[in-house]
């Protein structure tokens, strides 16, 4: 099962502009301005970095309630638990190394999102920035304390600030990249578990490069991501994934035909965001044998193989909303045949979505996909 939660606030902290807030900018950015490089045609004498904050706010409270009610299993790293991933889509990436790493930590202090844009003239100084967690006007600096690390100078300038975060076991997430898509999908299960358990307050994540990369004189390029204020479907999201399949009934025979057609028996054109839908999936031979019979082959009790999965796409952009996953999107089976479940509040309303089914047979050597199933989510 998959459940998606969407971010509620974010902002980029720019070391080059230590008092500037960008809380309503559409873009989140990790940039490394190295000494001797050019910025807007001007040679830079010092090295500067950026980091960004990302907070799911009340969505974490909703997740906690779902875990307490038993709807979602506890977060953990075993087969019976749920896992959490932050997914952030790239808009542009330039001058990147072939291999690099991005870190995520839980922010240790509260901060104000602010309402600034990167392009504001004059700059907006209310809200979190590299130097301040609340406002330049009241001098509310990022601080140090027991068990936390101050961001410190990311670059050679050693500009104070850059956020504060918890470190140690269970307080760090990491994703490494090597000649691949720069989209972030980072396992943050341990961090979210700390929030849900109440071990630390939820102040969101801080995303940054490795400290050694930040402090080097090497040009590392720019990574720009879609933020909360993007006017697209690419809002950062928290994916919570768990295996809720039971296969409570195995009396239904697996489809025996080599060529077959799955179909969704009860699909509707529209669903409300408040609905949790169980899609009933039937399957029939693509070319049934011509013979006299007393009932339709649509009423046969055959089911899909147990190694069958689903994925959800935005039908306009073809963006993957829920990817194929061997545990989180496995198609289940009960006495009435194959089925899959979806929470419609995982999807942005007033958009059309496509269901894709993937069926694996012969140990994965025979794979077929089917995707002629559409629905719309409305408020």
C-alpha positions in Angstrom: 0.0 0.0 0.0 1.1 3.5 -0.8 0.1 6.7 0.9 1.3 10.1 -0.2 1.7 13.2 1.9 2.6 16.6 0.4 5.0 19.2 1.8 3.5 22.3 3.6 6.5 24.8 3.5 10.0 25.1 2.3 12.8 27.6 1.7 16.4 27.8 0.4 19.2 29.1 2.6 21.8 31.0 0.5 25.2 31.6 2.1 25.9 34.2 -0.5 22.9 36.2 0.7 22.8 35.3 4.4 19.8 37.5 5.4 17.6 36.8 2.3 14.4 34.7 2.6 13.0 32.7 -0.3 10.0 31.1 1.4 7.5 31.3 -1.4 10.0 30.8 -4.3 8.9 28.0 -6.7 12.4 26.5 -6.7 14.6 24.8 -4.0 18.3 24.9 -4.8 21.5 23.2 -3.9 24.3 25.4 -5.4 28.0 25.6 -5.0 29.7 28.8 -6.0 33.4 28.1 -5.9 36.1 30.7 -5.4 37.3 31.9 -8.8 34.0 30.9 -10.6 31.6 33.4 -12.2 28.2 34.4 -10.9 26.2 36.6 -13.2 29.4 37.4 -15.0 31.3 38.4 -11.9 34.3 36.4 -10.6 33.8 35.2 -7.0 36.5 35.6 -4.4 35.0 33.2 -1.9 33.1 29.9 -1.9 29.4 29.8 -1.1 26.8 27.1 -0.7 23.1 26.8 -0.4 20.9 24.3 1.6 17.1 24.0 1.8 14.5 23.3 4.4 11.5 21.1 3.8 8.6 20.6 6.2 5.6 18.3 6.0 4.0 19.9 9.1 0.6 18.6 10.0 1.0 15.7 7.5 3.3 14.1 10.0 0.5 14.4 12.6 -1.9 12.7 10.2 0.7 9.9 9.7 1.1 9.5 13.4 -2.7 9.1 13.8 -2.9 6.5 11.1 -0.1 4.5 12.7 -1.8 4.7 16.1 -5.2 3.6 14.6 -3.5 0.6 13.0 -4.2 1.7 9.4 -0.4 2.0 8.8 2.0 -0.3 10.5 4.8 1.2 12.6 7.8 2.6 10.7 10.8 0.3 10.6 13.2 -1.6 8.5 11.6 -5.1 8.4 9.1 -6.7 6.1 6.1 -6.1 8.4 6.8 -2.4 8.9 6.3 0.7 6.8 9.0 2.7 5.1 9.1 6.5 4.4 10.7 8.2 1.4 11.0 11.9 0.5 10.6 12.4 -3.3 11.7 15.7 -4.8 11.7 16.3 -8.6 14.5 18.2 -10.4 13.7 21.1 -12.7 17.3 21.8 -13.9 20.8 20.5 -13.1 24.0 22.0 -14.4 27.7 21.3 -14.1 27.3 18.3 -11.8 30.0 15.8 -10.9 29.4 12.3 -12.2 29.2 11.2 -8.5 27.9 13.1 -5.5 25.9 12.6 -2.3 23.0 14.5 -0.7 22.3 14.3 3.0 19.1 15.0 4.9 18.8 15.7 8.7 16.0 16.7 11.0 16.1 20.4 11.8 16.6 21.0 15.5 15.0 24.5 15.8 11.7 26.0 14.8 11.8 28.4 11.8 9.5 30.8 9.9 8.8 30.1 6.2 8.6 33.7 5.2 7.2 35.1 2.0 10.3 36.1 0.0 11.4 35.2 -3.6 14.9 34.8 -4.9 14.3 37.6 -7.4 12.9 40.1 -4.9 14.3 43.7 -5.0 14.8 44.7 -2.2 15.2 41.3 -0.7 12.8 39.9 1.9 14.4 39.6 5.3 11.5 38.1 7.3 11.6 34.4 7.4 14.4 31.8 7.6 17.6 32.5 5.8 21.2 31.3 6.0 21.9 33.5 9.1 18.5 33.7 10.8 15.8 31.2 11.7 13.0 33.8 12.0 14.0 37.4 11.0 16.9 39.7 10.4 15.0 42.4 12.2 15.2 40.7 15.6 18.6 39.0 15.1 17.1 35.5 15.7 20.3 33.5 14.8 20.5 29.8 14.2 21.9 28.6 17.5 23.9 25.6 18.8 23.0 23.4 21.7 23.3 19.9 23.2 23.0 17.2 20.7 22.7 19.5 17.7 25.1 20.8 15.1 25.2 24.3 13.8 25.4 24.5 10.0 28.5 26.7 10.3 30.3 28.0 7.3 29.6 25.7 4.3 32.2 27.5 2.2 35.6 28.9 2.7 34.0 32.2 4.0 32.8 30.3 7.1 29.6 32.4 7.2 27.8 31.5 10.4 24.4 30.0 10.1 23.1 27.6 7.5 20.6 25.9 9.8 20.9 23.6 12.8 20.1 19.9 12.8 20.2 16.7 14.9 23.0 14.2 14.3 23.7 10.7 15.5 22.1 7.3 15.0 18.6 7.6 13.5 19.1 11.3 12.6 20.6 11.0 9.1 19.5 10.0 5.7 21.7 9.8 2.6 21.4 9.3 -1.2 24.3 8.8 -3.5 24.2 9.6 -7.3 26.4 8.3 -10.1 25.6 9.2 -13.7 21.8 9.0 -13.0 18.7 11.1 -12.7 19.2 13.8 -10.1 15.7 13.4 -8.8 15.7 12.8 -5.0 14.0 9.7 -3.5 15.7 9.3 -0.1 14.8 6.8 2.6 13.9 8.9 5.7 12.2 6.1 7.7 14.5 6.6 10.8 14.0 10.3 10.9 10.2 10.2 10.5 10.1 7.5 13.2 11.8 9.9 15.6 9.1 12.5 15.0 6.2 10.1 15.2 7.5 8.6 18.5 7.9 12.1 20.0 11.7 11.7 20.5 12.3 15.0 18.8 10.0 17.8 17.6 9.1 18.0 14.0 10.8 21.0 12.4 11.2 19.5 9.0 14.3 18.4 7.1 17.4 20.2 6.0 19.0 19.0 2.7 22.6 19.6 2.0 25.7 18.3 0.3 28.5 16.5 2.1 30.4 18.9 4.4 33.6 18.0 2.7 32.1 18.9 -0.7 30.8 22.2 0.6 34.1 23.2 2.0 36.2 22.1 -1.0 37.2 24.6 -3.7 35.8 22.4 -6.4 32.9 23.5 -8.6 29.9 21.2 -7.9 27.3 22.9 -10.0 23.6 23.7 -9.3 20.6 21.4 -8.6 17.2 23.1 -8.8 14.1 21.3 -7.5 10.4 22.0 -7.7 9.2 23.4 -4.3 5.9 23.7 -2.5 4.9 26.8 -4.4 5.4 25.2 -7.8 2.4 25.6 -10.1 2.8 22.0 -11.3 2.1 18.5 -10.0 5.7 18.2 -8.8 5.2 19.2 -5.2 7.7 17.4 -2.9 6.0 14.5 -1.3 6.5 11.9 1.5 5.8 8.4 0.3 4.8 5.9 3.0 5.0 2.3 1.8 4.0 -1.0 3.3 2.9 -4.5 2.3 -0.7 -5.1 3.2 -1.3 -8.1 1.0 -2.9 -11.2 2.6 -3.9 -13.6 -0.3 -6.6 -14.9 2.0 -8.1 -17.1 -0.7 -6.1 -19.3 -3.1 -9.0 -21.3 -4.4 -9.2 -19.1 -7.5 -7.1 -20.5 -10.3 -4.3 -18.4 -11.8 -5.1 -17.5 -15.4 -3.7 -20.3 -17.6 -3.9 -18.7 -21.0 -0.6 -17.4 -22.5 -2.4 -14.4 -23.8 -4.9 -12.7 -21.5 -6.6 -9.4 -20.8 -7.0 -7.9 -17.3 -9.9 -5.5 -16.7 -11.2 -3.5 -13.7 -14.7 -4.5 -12.9 -15.8 -1.6 -10.8 -13.8 1.4 -12.0 -15.6 4.8 -12.1 -14.8 7.9 -14.0 -14.4 10.1 -10.8 -13.6 9.6 -7.1 -13.6 12.1 -4.2 -10.4 12.7 -2.2 -12.2 11.3 0.8 -12.6 7.8 -0.7 -10.5 4.7 -0.1 -11.2 2.5 -3.2 -10.8 -1.3 -3.7 -10.5 -1.9 -7.4 -11.7 -5.4 -8.4 -9.5 -6.8 -11.2 -10.8 -9.6 -13.4 -8.8 -11.4 -16.1 -9.9 -13.4 -19.2 -8.2 -15.1 -22.1 -7.5 -12.7 -25.0 -8.8 -15.2 -27.5 -11.4 -17.5 -25.8 -12.0 -20.9 -27.3 -15.3 -21.0 -29.3 -17.5 -23.4 -27.5 -21.0 -23.6 -26.1 -21.2 -22.7 -22.4 -23.8 -21.6 -19.9 -22.1 -18.5 -18.5 -19.9 -15.7 -19.8 -16.1 -16.1 -19.5 -16.1 -12.7 -17.7 -17.6 -14.6 -14.8 -14.8 -17.1 -14.5 -12.9 -17.3 -11.2 -9.5 -17.0 -12.6 -7.1 -14.5 -11.0 -3.8 -12.7 -11.8 -0.5 -14.3 -10.7 0.7 -13.4 -7.3 3.7 -11.6 -8.9 1.4 -8.8 -10.3 1.8 -5.1 -9.4 0.3 -1.7 -10.1 1.6 1.8 -10.8 -0.2 5.1 -11.0 0.6 7.9 -13.5 -0.6 11.4 -14.1 -2.3 10.9 -17.4 -1.4 14.4 -18.8 2.3 14.5 -17.9 2.9 10.7 -17.6 4.7 11.5 -14.3 4.9 8.4 -12.0 2.8 9.1 -8.9 3.1 5.6 -7.4 5.9 3.4 -8.8 5.9 -0.3 -9.2 7.0 -1.8 -5.9 7.3 -5.5 -5.0 5.7 -4.9 -1.5 3.8 -1.6 -1.7 2.0 -2.1 -4.9 1.6 -5.9 -5.1 -1.9 -6.9 -6.2 -3.8 -8.8 -3.5 -6.4 -11.6 -3.7 -9.4 -12.7 -1.6 -12.4 -14.9 -2.1 -13.7 -12.6 -4.8 -10.5 -12.5 -6.9 -7.7 -10.0 -7.5 -7.9 -6.5 -6.2 -5.8 -3.3 -5.4 -6.5 -0.5 -3.0 -5.9 3.3 -3.3 -6.4 6.2 -1.0 -7.6 9.1 -3.2 -6.3 11.8 -0.8 -2.8 10.7 -2.1 -3.6 12.4 -5.4 -4.0 16.1 -6.3 -7.6 16.8 -7.1 -9.0 17.9 -10.5 -6.6 15.8 -12.4 -6.8 12.5 -14.4 -4.8 9.5 -13.5 -3.9 6.2 -15.2 -3.5 2.8 -13.7 -0.8 0.5 -15.1 -0.8 -3.2 -14.3 2.4 -5.3 -14.6 2.2 -9.1 -14.6 5.3 -11.3 -14.2 5.3 -15.0 -15.0 7.9 -17.7 -15.5 10.2 -16.3 -12.8 10.1 -12.8 -14.3 11.1 -13.9 -17.8 7.6 -13.1 -19.1 6.5 -9.6 -18.3 3.4 -7.9 -19.6 1.9 -4.4 -18.9 -1.7 -3.1 -19.3 -2.6 0.6 -18.9 -6.0 1.3 -20.4 -7.6 2.3 -17.0 -8.3 6.0 -16.2 -10.0 7.9 -13.4 -10.3 11.5 -12.1 -9.9 12.7 -8.5 -12.2 15.6 -7.4 -12.6 17.5 -4.2 
